[in-house]
Amino acid sequence: MVSYLKMPTYVASILILPFCIVSGIVASGYYSKTFSARAFGLICLLSGLTFEGLEASDYLVAPLGSIVYTLSITIGIGLFSLSLLLPVTMRLLYTNAFWRLAGVQRVRWLLHLLNHGSFLFARWQAATMLGRFRVYSAVPQLTEALLDTDTRLRAAAAQSLGLIGDTSVTAMLERMIADENEASAREIATQALRKLQTSS
């Protein structure tokens, strides 16, 4: 159901996006001395605006709502991809900032990215973050990712399932260990299974 009381606020937030982006570029360039710091500031700013767009899509009348949603998801996938180019320290800071900026949209966005992401490394990043922040509701999607054709995604999904600690996936991890051809992914799945067995 559309909230017509909130709609003007979200329409206004979308209209000022260009201004916010330009301000963010100027601010990050002026106050930061290194390229990494500037990139980090800009990615965090754009992430916040992306989630504002996702939030707005829930309150806007179709087709505008669906357009905003699609644009937000597209920008978000690009931001995740860009974050992988940052140095390790900046990347860790970004994931923490992402979790705070995203608010109630964070799980929804990560699950969408895991299931429909255009870039494999972005899907891998999403799978990793779902485990790092112990998102229990992501267990079905992460379990399905154990059967993916990409080795890194299978390994990330197995590791995240071990972190989340849901023992119902034990059989799937055992199946992955038995069928996995890549030694590195098999080792990660084995460690995840041990973690589940010790926690039960």
Buried (B, 14 or more C-beta within 10 A) or exposed (E): EEEEEBBEEBBEBBEEBEEBBEEBBEBBEEEBEEEBBBBBBBBBBBBBBBBBBBBBBBBBEEEBBEEBBEBBBEBBBBBBBBBEEBEEEBBEBBBEBBBEBBEEBBBBBBBBBBEEBEBBBBBBBBBBBBBBBEBEEBBEBBBEBBEBEBBBBBBBBBBBBBBBBBEEBBEBBEEBBEEBEEEEBBBBBBBBBEBBEEEE
